[in-house]
Amino acid sequence: MDNRKSAIASVFSDWALSGRAYTMTEGHKRSTSIILKSLNDQAYNSIEFLDIGCGTGWAVRHAAEQYNFCCAYGIDLSNEMIELAS
C-alpha cells in the first residue's frame, strides 16, 4: 500500500477504534438513503451495489435489506472498519 493509502487507512482505523466511525455513519445515512431511493424500482434486481470506503458497512447492509439488488459489496482500506462492518 502506498504512503497515501496507508495514511488514509490509519485515520479511519483510528476512527474505528475510537468509536468515531458511528458518528460518520449517522452523518451519511440521509444522503445514502436519498441516493438509494432515487434508483428505479424496476432495475433493482439487476444492480450490483458497491460501496467503496464502506466504513461500518451501514450502506451495504441497508441496500441488501431494503432493496432487491442482485449483489451488495463493501470495501475499505481500514481493517478495523471492515471488522466493524462484519
C-alpha positions in Angstrom: 0.0 0.0 0.0 1.5 3.4 -0.9 2.0 6.1 1.7 -1.1 8.0 0.9 -3.4 4.9 1.1 -1.6 3.9 4.3 -2.2 7.3 5.9 -5.9 7.2 4.9 -6.3 3.7 6.3 -4.6 4.8 9.5 -7.0 7.7 10.0 -10.1 5.5 9.5 -8.6 2.7 11.7 -8.2 5.3 14.5 -11.9 6.4 13.9 -13.0 2.7 14.1 -11.1 2.1 17.4 -12.3 5.4 19.0 -16.0 5.0 18.1 -16.0 7.9 15.8 -17.0 5.6 12.9 -20.6 5.5 14.1 -20.8 9.3 14.1 -19.6 9.2 10.5 -22.3 6.6 9.8 -25.0 8.8 11.2 -23.8 11.7 9.1 -24.0 9.7 5.9 -27.4 8.0 6.4 -29.6 10.8 5.0 -27.6 11.2 1.7 -27.3 7.5 1.2 -31.0 6.9 1.7 -31.8 9.7 -0.8 -29.5 8.1 -3.4 -30.9 4.6 -2.9 -34.5 5.8 -3.1 -33.8 7.7 -6.4 -33.0 4.4 -8.2 -35.6 3.0 -10.5 -37.5 0.2 -8.6 -37.7 -1.9 -11.7 -33.9 -2.1 -12.1 -33.0 -3.2 -8.5 -32.7 -6.9 -9.3 -30.1 -6.2 -12.0 -28.0 -3.7 -9.9 -24.8 -4.7 -8.2 -24.2 -2.3 -5.3 -20.6 -1.5 -4.4 -19.7 0.9 -1.5 -16.0 2.0 -1.8 -14.9 3.1 1.6 -17.8 1.3 3.3 -16.7 2.1 6.8 -19.1 0.4 9.2 -20.9 -1.2 6.3 -24.2 0.5 7.0 -25.0 1.4 3.4 -24.2 -2.1 2.2 -26.5 -3.7 4.9 -29.2 -1.1 4.1 -29.0 -1.8 0.4 -29.1 -5.5 0.9 -32.1 -5.3 3.4 -34.2 -2.7 1.8 -33.7 -3.1 -1.9 -33.7 -6.1 -4.2 -30.1 -5.6 -5.5 -28.6 -8.8 -7.0 -25.4 -8.2 -5.0 -24.2 -5.7 -2.4 -20.4 -5.4 -1.6 -18.3 -3.1 0.6 -14.6 -2.5 0.6 -12.5 -0.3 2.8 -8.7 0.3 3.3 -9.1 0.1 7.1 -9.1 -3.4 8.5 -10.7 -2.1 11.7 -13.6 -0.6 9.7 -14.0 -4.0 8.0 -14.2 -5.6 11.4 -16.9 -3.2 12.4 -18.8 -4.0 9.2 -18.6 -7.7 9.7 
